[in-house]
Amino acid sequence: MTTETLRSLRAHMTSAKLAAYIIPTDDAHQSEYIAECDKRRQFISGFTGSAGTAVVTGDKALLWTDGRYHLQAVAELDHNWTLMKAGLPGTPTIEEWLAIELTTEDHVGIDSLLVSTELFERYNKALLKECIALVAMTENLIDKVWEDRPPRPLAVVFTHPLEYSGKKWTDKVQEVRVAMEKAEAIAVVVTALDEVAWLLNLRGSDIAYNPVFFAYVIVSSHDVRLFIDQSKLDQSCRDHLMVGKAGGVKLYGYDEVVASVTDLANQNKPNKIWISNKSSQRFSQAVSKDQCITKLTPIALMKAIKNDTEVSGMRSAHIRDAVAVCEYFAWLEREVPKGHVTEVSGAHQLELYRKEQDNFVSLSFATISSTGPNGAVIHYRPTVETDRALCAEELYLCDSGGQYRDGTTDITRVLHFGTPSAYQRECLTRVLKGHIALCTAVFPDKTAGNRLDSFARSSLWEGGLDYLHGTGHGVGSFLNVHEGPQGVGIRSSPEPLQAGMFISDEPGYYEDGQFGARIENVVLIKPTETKHGPKGKTFLTMEPVTLVPIQQKMIMFELLNEKEIQWLNDYHNLCLDIVGPLLEQQGRKEALRWLRHETQLIG
């Protein structure tokens, strides 16, 4: 129950003269997935989803979250909380609700370290119209009431060698400096954890499933400063960073970064400093507006467009990952009829199979192992309390992935171990048609991802169906499984898609209380030839690198056209030709038989 924690929080709000307090999910780096010590919104609300914002007033407590988490939030929030279903018609935004609920001259507090400049300015603009003040606070009120808050992780950082990164960190820094010069910036402040890790060819384990570590970087024309708890750096990392040598990285304490940015700005007026508007408002406050460049850092795009080594590594990681997933699905076909496999035990078995593959480090997120009605909870995570047995009467949805030294994977498949209904097959087939439509789309170079979303939804729309999540997210190279700025979805960033990016292709459909149906592959965006393409104009398409077949009993073949059937046959042949030999080499005979069965030609 959250009654007592809310009472304590409201006492601190009263002392601070706040009419409302906003609790974001974000940490100081605006990470999607966060460490245990940063789960403040979860602590105050009880909601464990990875996205959402809480707002507490003197007599109300509300949680906004998107369609992926509506069912989960209903199950997890207690009677003190009201769920605000973000994205649905009739649901006001946070700033709209506050403008209606509060009165003139009220104050709304938010920790300025935990909110991006972009979002802070959006809130502030709306509230100022009603003469309501948004207070950028330097203390966190949740921390005052969270008595047993876990400490910040101190795991040792490790190097990401050239055989996986494909480019020296010193070369990456030079590319950043070229971009700085074009933008007329004297420095770039790097706050996103995956950008820090990618730039310096380092990896860590401070956040579960994400090989990142708590640190900031400032790149200037003459030095590179790393702000980190220095106990995290062993001698091999210091040697890698050339600490103490000409051109090497200079080390500072983790908490010194804001003061350093402030000094840098004050000592170099009127020269500009590059701080992404996705970064913390605390940094923007340290630099005057006319001195700040607020667009995405150059590292965001450099990281998103994989080099040849990273592309090769991603392909290899997905082949080995496919071996593990095929073995798991073959095991399920054998064990589910015995009646002892549950969502939790199944997820554990899949992890064991992944651990048997070379270069495996960890899962890339908590496995979504969900059967029957749990499959309709889009980001469901099985627990002891919710664990459900797999059976021959229900659809099983499995969304999972792995972190390997050479790449990151993410795959969703739906299986039925008995006889699926015609309606279930139609829903999954419409999802498949959307999946194929997006994967085979041909589009001009640098097309915004949100322009492609309807390709994946069209067949579902024709059947009066839809889904409440994005269609595709970027995928890192042994980095975050959800990587920006690229993506596909109605609300996706309008950043252009370019060759060398990896994104997911994952339309779905969810019948509340019944089942979930989603198909997800990671795909590589690459150039393609067109019949009448003008000279100098590049067109792009997508190539699947996930190589696990789609269960044929779930497909209503009469709904597929000739091109879709050809795509499915070609894809299944690819799975068999590439994954089959490795299964045979590793002696996984049962999984190989399953793969051969599921890749039989159709049509």
Solvent accessible surface area in square Angstrom, and as a share of the most:
residue,aa,sasa,rsa
1,M,167,0.74
2,T,13,0.08
3,T,46,0.27
4,E,113,0.51
5,T,35,0.20
6,L,2,0.01
7,R,135,0.49
8,S,49,0.32
9,L,0,0.00
10,R,57,0.21
11,A,60,0.46
12,H,61,0.27
13,M,4,0.02
14,T,102,0.59
15,S,94,0.61
16,A,39,0.30
17,K,168,0.71
18,L,16,0.08
19,A,28,0.22
20,A,0,0.00
21,Y,2,0.01
22,I,1,0.01
23,I,3,0.01
24,P,13,0.08
25,T,16,0.09
26,D,40,0.21
27,D,1,0.00
28,A,9,0.07
29,H,5,0.02
30,Q,38,0.17
31,S,17,0.11
32,E,60,0.27
33,Y,46,0.18
34,I,21,0.11
35,A,5,0.04
36,E,104,0.47
37,C,2,0.01
38,D,4,0.02
39,K,50,0.21
40,R,16,0.06
41,R,7,0.03
42,Q,56,0.25
43,F,54,0.22
44,I,0,0.00
45,S,1,0.00
46,G,32,0.31
47,F,0,0.00
48,T,66,0.39
49,G,5,0.05
50,S,25,0.16
51,A,24,0.19
52,G,14,0.13
53,T,23,0.13
54,A,0,0.00
55,V,0,0.00
56,V,0,0.00
57,T,6,0.03
58,G,58,0.55
59,D,108,0.56
60,K,81,0.34
61,A,3,0.02
62,L,7,0.04
63,L,0,0.00
64,W,13,0.05
65,T,4,0.02
66,D,33,0.17
67,G,9,0.09
68,R,46,0.17
69,Y,4,0.02
70,H,14,0.06
71,L,66,0.33
72,Q,25,0.11
73,A,0,0.00
74,V,94,0.54
75,A,87,0.67
76,E,61,0.27
77,L,24,0.12
78,D,31,0.16
79,H,139,0.62
80,N,41,0.21
81,W,18,0.06
82,T,72,0.42
83,L,36,0.18
84,M,24,0.11
85,K,80,0.34
86,A,32,0.25
87,G,58,0.56
88,L,57,0.28
89,P,133,0.84
90,G,83,0.80
91,T,36,0.21
92,P,38,0.24
93,T,55,0.32
94,I,12,0.06
95,E,14,0.06
96,E,87,0.39
97,W,29,0.10
98,L,0,0.00
99,A,26,0.20
100,I,143,0.73
101,E,64,0.29
102,L,20,0.10
103,T,93,0.54
104,T,87,0.50
105,E,132,0.59
106,D,35,0.18
107,H,79,0.35
108,V,0,0.00
109,G,0,0.00
110,I,0,0.00
111,D,10,0.05
112,S,0,0.00
113,L,44,0.22
114,L,6,0.03
115,V,1,0.00
116,S,14,0.09
117,T,4,0.02
118,E,78,0.35
119,L,49,0.25
120,F,16,0.07
121,E,77,0.35
122,R,123,0.45
123,Y,4,0.01
124,N,42,0.22
125,K,136,0.58
126,A,27,0.21
127,L,0,0.00
128,L,104,0.52
129,K,150,0.64
130,E,82,0.37
131,C,80,0.48
132,I,1,0.01
133,A,36,0.28
134,L,17,0.09
135,V,51,0.29
136,A,26,0.20
137,M,18,0.08
138,T,105,0.61
139,E,81,0.36
140,N,16,0.08
141,L,2,0.01
142,I,0,0.00
143,D,47,0.25
144,K,95,0.40
145,V,17,0.10
146,W,26,0.09
147,E,171,0.77
148,D,116,0.60
149,R,76,0.28
150,P,46,0.29
151,P,118,0.74
152,R,80,0.29
153,P,39,0.25
154,L,106,0.53
155,A,40,0.31
156,V,80,0.46
157,V,2,0.01
158,F,66,0.27
159,T,40,0.23
160,H,4,0.02
161,P,48,0.30
162,L,92,0.46
163,E,123,0.55
164,Y,38,0.15
165,S,2,0.01
166,G,30,0.29
167,K,57,0.24
168,K,117,0.49
169,W,13,0.04
170,T,45,0.26
171,D,68,0.35
172,K,2,0.01
173,V,4,0.02
174,Q,98,0.43
175,E,64,0.29
176,V,0,0.00
177,R,54,0.20
178,V,81,0.47
179,A,23,0.18
180,M,4,0.02
181,E,135,0.61
182,K,167,0.71
183,A,24,0.19
184,E,139,0.62
185,A,10,0.08
186,I,42,0.21
187,A,0,0.00
188,V,0,0.00
189,V,0,0.00
190,V,0,0.00
191,T,6,0.04
192,A,28,0.21
193,L,7,0.04
194,D,14,0.07
195,E,17,0.08
196,V,0,0.00
197,A,0,0.00
198,W,12,0.04
199,L,0,0.00
200,L,0,0.00
201,N,4,0.02
202,L,0,0.00
203,R,2,0.01
204,G,4,0.03
205,S,71,0.46
206,D,7,0.04
207,I,4,0.02
208,A,67,0.52
209,Y,58,0.22
210,N,7,0.03
211,P,7,0.04
212,V,2,0.01
213,F,1,0.00
214,F,5,0.02
215,A,0,0.00
216,Y,6,0.02
217,V,0,0.00
218,I,0,0.00
219,V,0,0.00
220,S,3,0.02
221,S,82,0.53
222,H,136,0.61
223,D,11,0.06
224,V,4,0.03
225,R,39,0.14
226,L,0,0.00
227,F,0,0.00
228,I,0,0.00
229,D,56,0.29
230,Q,68,0.30
231,S,79,0.51
232,K,3,0.01
233,L,8,0.04
234,D,63,0.33
235,Q,118,0.52
236,S,67,0.43
237,C,1,0.00
238,R,66,0.24
239,D,84,0.44
240,H,49,0.22
241,L,0,0.00
242,M,60,0.27
243,V,46,0.27
244,G,80,0.77
245,K,140,0.59
246,A,103,0.80
247,G,65,0.63
248,G,10,0.10
249,V,2,0.01
250,K,98,0.42
251,L,33,0.16
252,Y,66,0.25
253,G,22,0.21
254,Y,32,0.12
255,D,127,0.66
256,E,89,0.40
257,V,5,0.03
258,V,44,0.25
259,A,62,0.48
260,S,15,0.10
261,V,0,0.00
262,T,43,0.25
263,D,73,0.38
264,L,11,0.05
265,A,2,0.01
266,N,85,0.44
267,Q,141,0.63
268,N,44,0.23
269,K,126,0.53
270,P,119,0.75
271,N,70,0.36
272,K,76,0.32
273,I,0,0.00
274,W,11,0.04
275,I,1,0.00
276,S,7,0.04
277,N,42,0.22
278,K,91,0.38
279,S,5,0.03
280,S,0,0.00
281,Q,20,0.09
282,R,40,0.15
283,F,0,0.00
284,S,21,0.13
285,Q,91,0.41
286,A,19,0.14
287,V,7,0.04
288,S,55,0.35
289,K,169,0.72
290,D,112,0.58
291,Q,4,0.02
292,C,19,0.12
293,I,24,0.12
294,T,57,0.33
295,K,113,0.48
296,L,47,0.23
297,T,7,0.04
298,P,16,0.10
299,I,0,0.00
300,A,5,0.04
301,L,67,0.33
302,M,43,0.19
303,K,5,0.02
304,A,0,0.00
305,I,58,0.29
306,K,11,0.05
307,N,39,0.20
308,D,127,0.66
309,T,47,0.27
310,E,6,0.03
311,V,23,0.13
312,S,64,0.41
313,G,11,0.10
314,M,0,0.00
315,R,87,0.32
316,S,43,0.27
317,A,0,0.00
318,H,5,0.02
319,I,43,0.22
320,R,29,0.11
321,D,5,0.02
322,A,2,0.02
323,V,0,0.00
324,A,1,0.01
325,V,3,0.02
326,C,0,0.00
327,E,26,0.12
328,Y,0,0.00
329,F,3,0.01
330,A,5,0.04
331,W,33,0.11
332,L,0,0.00
333,E,62,0.28
334,R,104,0.38
335,E,14,0.06
336,V,3,0.02
337,P,94,0.59
338,K,126,0.53
339,G,52,0.50
340,H,102,0.45
341,V,1,0.00
342,T,36,0.21
343,E,0,0.00
344,V,57,0.33
345,S,45,0.29
346,G,0,0.00
347,A,16,0.12
348,H,104,0.47
349,Q,37,0.16
350,L,1,0.01
351,E,46,0.21
352,L,67,0.34
353,Y,24,0.09
354,R,0,0.00
355,K,112,0.47
356,E,97,0.44
357,Q,7,0.03
358,D,102,0.53
359,N,58,0.30
360,F,38,0.16
361,V,66,0.38
362,S,36,0.23
363,L,18,0.09
364,S,0,0.00
365,F,18,0.07
366,A,20,0.16
367,T,9,0.05
368,I,12,0.06
369,S,0,0.00
370,S,0,0.00
371,T,0,0.00
372,G,2,0.02
373,P,41,0.26
374,N,25,0.13
375,G,2,0.02
376,A,3,0.03
377,V,23,0.13
378,I,12,0.06
379,H,42,0.19
380,Y,15,0.06
381,R,143,0.52
382,P,18,0.11
383,T,57,0.33
384,V,132,0.76
385,E,149,0.67
386,T,64,0.37
387,D,50,0.26
388,R,94,0.34
389,A,52,0.40
390,L,3,0.02
391,C,39,0.24
392,A,38,0.30
393,E,131,0.59
394,E,31,0.14
395,L,4,0.02
396,Y,1,0.00
397,L,2,0.01
398,C,5,0.03
399,D,9,0.05
400,S,2,0.01
401,G,0,0.00
402,G,0,0.00
403,Q,1,0.00
404,Y,0,0.00
405,R,56,0.21
406,D,15,0.08
407,G,0,0.00
408,T,0,0.00
409,T,1,0.00
410,D,4,0.02
411,I,5,0.03
412,T,0,0.00
413,R,3,0.01
414,V,7,0.04
415,L,4,0.02
416,H,3,0.02
417,F,21,0.09
418,G,25,0.24
419,T,124,0.72
420,P,14,0.09
421,S,55,0.35
422,A,67,0.52
423,Y,94,0.36
424,Q,26,0.12
425,R,62,0.23
426,E,52,0.23
427,C,0,0.00
428,L,2,0.01
429,T,0,0.00
430,R,34,0.13
431,V,0,0.00
432,L,0,0.00
433,K,32,0.14
434,G,1,0.01
435,H,0,0.00
436,I,6,0.03
437,A,36,0.28
438,L,0,0.00
439,C,2,0.01
440,T,65,0.38
441,A,6,0.04
442,V,76,0.43
443,F,5,0.02
444,P,51,0.32
445,D,51,0.26
446,K,118,0.50
447,T,9,0.05
448,A,17,0.13
449,G,0,0.00
450,N,54,0.28
451,R,174,0.64
452,L,5,0.02
453,D,5,0.03
454,S,53,0.34
455,F,82,0.34
456,A,0,0.00
457,R,4,0.02
458,S,49,0.32
459,S,9,0.06
460,L,0,0.00
461,W,117,0.41
462,E,136,0.61
463,G,34,0.33
464,G,68,0.65
465,L,24,0.12
466,D,65,0.34
467,Y,7,0.03
468,L,87,0.43
469,H,12,0.06
470,G,38,0.37
471,T,0,0.00
472,G,9,0.09
473,H,34,0.15
474,G,0,0.00
475,V,0,0.00
476,G,0,0.00
477,S,5,0.03
478,F,0,0.00
479,L,1,0.01
480,N,30,0.15
481,V,0,0.00
482,H,45,0.20
483,E,5,0.02
484,G,40,0.38
485,P,16,0.10
486,Q,6,0.03
487,G,6,0.06
488,V,0,0.00
489,G,1,0.01
490,I,104,0.53
491,R,162,0.59
492,S,27,0.17
493,S,43,0.28
494,P,95,0.60
495,E,51,0.23
496,P,39,0.25
497,L,0,0.00
498,Q,26,0.12
499,A,35,0.27
500,G,13,0.13
501,M,0,0.00
502,F,0,0.00
503,I,0,0.00
504,S,0,0.00
505,D,0,0.00
506,E,17,0.08
507,P,0,0.00
508,G,0,0.00
509,Y,26,0.10
510,Y,24,0.09
511,E,48,0.22
512,D,98,0.51
513,G,46,0.44
514,Q,111,0.49
515,F,8,0.04
516,G,1,0.01
517,A,0,0.00
518,R,3,0.01
519,I,1,0.00
520,E,0,0.00
521,N,0,0.00
522,V,0,0.00
523,V,0,0.00
524,L,11,0.06
525,I,0,0.00
526,K,71,0.30
527,P,80,0.50
528,T,41,0.24
529,E,166,0.74
530,T,52,0.31
531,K,181,0.76
532,H,150,0.67
533,G,32,0.31
534,P,78,0.49
535,K,206,0.87
536,G,90,0.87
537,K,100,0.42
538,T,61,0.36
539,F,43,0.18
540,L,0,0.00
541,T,17,0.10
542,M,10,0.04
543,E,36,0.16
544,P,16,0.10
545,V,5,0.03
546,T,5,0.03
547,L,8,0.04
548,V,1,0.01
549,P,2,0.02
550,I,4,0.02
551,Q,3,0.01
552,Q,29,0.13
553,K,83,0.35
554,M,0,0.00
555,I,0,0.00
556,M,24,0.11
557,F,64,0.27
558,E,132,0.59
559,L,55,0.28
560,L,13,0.07
561,N,83,0.42
562,E,149,0.67
563,K,170,0.72
564,E,20,0.09
565,I,35,0.18
566,Q,100,0.44
567,W,32,0.11
568,L,0,0.00
569,N,17,0.09
570,D,74,0.38
571,Y,6,0.02
572,H,3,0.01
573,N,56,0.29
574,L,64,0.32
575,C,0,0.00
576,L,52,0.26
577,D,97,0.50
578,I,64,0.33
579,V,0,0.00
580,G,5,0.04
581,P,77,0.48
582,L,35,0.17
583,L,0,0.00
584,E,110,0.49
585,Q,148,0.66
586,Q,66,0.29
587,G,48,0.46
588,R,42,0.15
589,K,148,0.63
590,E,55,0.25
591,A,0,0.00
592,L,14,0.07
593,R,149,0.54
594,W,19,0.07
595,L,0,0.00
596,R,125,0.46
597,H,113,0.50
598,E,10,0.05
599,T,5,0.03
600,Q,98,0.44
601,L,126,0.63
602,I,22,0.11
603,G,110,1.06
